[in-house]
Amino acid sequence: MNMIEEFCYWVEDHFVLTLRGLMVLIMAGLFGFMLGGLVSLYCMVSIIESMANR
């Protein structure tokens, strides 16, 4: 019985850790996506401005 309980606790710990890791990965991915979008938008604006200046 004790072995089963320990196994359950181990699975729970690892599941919580994986869930937390997934959340961190998703948040990092969203942040990177937003950052990339802002950078590309800034590049587009600067290119349009330089074309308009000519």
C-alpha positions in Angstrom: 0.0 0.0 0.0 2.8 2.4 0.9 4.5 1.8 -2.5 1.3 2.7 -4.3 0.9 5.9 -2.3 4.5 6.9 -3.0 4.0 6.2 -6.7 0.8 8.4 -6.7 2.6 11.2 -5.1 5.5 10.9 -7.6 3.1 10.9 -10.5 1.3 13.9 -9.1 4.6 15.8 -8.6 5.8 15.1 -12.1 2.4 15.9 -13.6 2.3 19.3 -11.8 5.9 20.0 -12.9 5.1 19.2 -16.5 1.9 21.3 -16.4 3.9 24.2 -15.0 6.6 23.7 -17.6 4.0 23.7 -20.4 2.4 26.9 -19.1 5.9 28.5 -19.0 6.6 27.3 -22.6 3.2 28.6 -23.8 3.7 32.0 -22.1 7.2 32.3 -23.6 5.9 31.3 -27.0 3.2 33.9 -26.9 5.6 36.6 -25.6 8.1 35.7 -28.4 5.3 35.8 -31.0 4.1 39.2 -29.8 7.7 40.5 -29.7 8.3 39.2 -33.3 5.1 40.8 -34.5 6.1 44.2 -33.0 9.5 44.0 -34.5 8.1 43.1 -38.0 5.6 45.9 -37.7 8.3 48.4 -36.7 10.4 47.2 -39.7 7.4 47.6 -42.1 6.7 51.1 -40.8 10.4 52.2 -41.1 10.5 50.7 -44.7 7.3 52.6 -45.6 8.7 55.8 -44.1 11.9 55.5 -46.0 10.0 54.9 -49.3 7.8 57.9 -48.6 10.8 60.1 -47.9 12.3 59.4 -51.4 
